[in-house]
């Protein structure tokens, strides 16, 4: 079994042959000391007579001695093979010590890792919707390929496989997936599950060049707004979603602000809707004046949403409307425009 020695005290006595060790020589050595085999591999004979293999390397400017096991169970040939693997890892920028630690602990598969990162970042998400988008994007595009692979086994070529199908077809989505993958691998390295470079770095070298042209949704012309509002009543949704959409148009608020609107934020007396800082993108409290039509919508919604904290509750108890409702309404009437 491998073990690590950060600092070891060795007897200064003992001969140190210039030639490499031999299997017979290893068996016959009795004098305490350190006997080199070259390349940083040593056989250490303790005063007790016990013999063990040690590989010396330099990682990030620091000398490290890594134990390869006792000579009674690890042969000279096996010790040389282990030592070679350690030197290769160190030369390629890896940290054999960190890799050994990772091997001794449970290394999560990619699917487990993204769940852990999502949970740790939960408090930092701007809102629940943002957190859901973060992990759902990875589940949709990365988990099918990487889900069962240990996080320390994923390489740049694997990242390229994930990004290639969407890199030019869905460039914005691909960039988000790339950024989120990078976050996951940084987390893995910080927690000792990986060493070396982030596999996301350099992935673009294996991908086609993205075009910079971007097709945005056109805005719905103001002249068509009355027609659109009138057509809402024909939408394939319930009354609450229709009221929410009309309220969004009248207040010029963001959809997320409307979804999360609570009755405690409404002041009928001053005809004001106060959106708390925690729900604002700019993290500053925002007051929205409410006109007669907006107030009428609220009164109608109050009857329909009796018992809910949300002005526009969803179908699930205690949950607001889903953004998918608005998407369905828009596609029904003006799929090429954004409200």
Secondary structure as GFF3:
##gff-version 3
##sequence-region A 1 339
A	DSSP	beta_strand	3	5	.	.	.	ID=ss1
A	DSSP	alpha_helix	23	28	.	.	.	ID=ss2
A	DSSP	beta_strand	33	38	.	.	.	ID=ss3
A	DSSP	beta_strand	41	45	.	.	.	ID=ss4
A	DSSP	beta_strand	51	59	.	.	.	ID=ss5
A	DSSP	beta_strand	62	70	.	.	.	ID=ss6
A	DSSP	alpha_helix	76	91	.	.	.	ID=ss7
A	DSSP	alpha_helix	96	104	.	.	.	ID=ss8
A	DSSP	alpha_helix	110	120	.	.	.	ID=ss9
A	DSSP	three_ten_helix	122	124	.	.	.	ID=ss10
A	DSSP	alpha_helix	128	141	.	.	.	ID=ss11
A	DSSP	alpha_helix	143	146	.	.	.	ID=ss12
A	DSSP	alpha_helix	156	167	.	.	.	ID=ss13
A	DSSP	alpha_helix	171	190	.	.	.	ID=ss14
A	DSSP	three_ten_helix	203	206	.	.	.	ID=ss15
A	DSSP	beta_strand	218	219	.	.	.	ID=ss16
A	DSSP	three_ten_helix	222	224	.	.	.	ID=ss17
A	DSSP	alpha_helix	225	231	.	.	.	ID=ss18
A	DSSP	three_ten_helix	232	234	.	.	.	ID=ss19
A	DSSP	alpha_helix	239	251	.	.	.	ID=ss20
A	DSSP	alpha_helix	255	259	.	.	.	ID=ss21
A	DSSP	three_ten_helix	263	265	.	.	.	ID=ss22
A	DSSP	beta_strand	266	267	.	.	.	ID=ss23
A	DSSP	beta_strand	272	275	.	.	.	ID=ss24
A	DSSP	three_ten_helix	277	279	.	.	.	ID=ss25
A	DSSP	beta_strand	286	289	.	.	.	ID=ss26
A	DSSP	alpha_helix	292	304	.	.	.	ID=ss27
A	DSSP	alpha_helix	323	333	.	.	.	ID=ss28
A	DSSP	beta_strand	337	338	.	.	.	ID=ss29
###
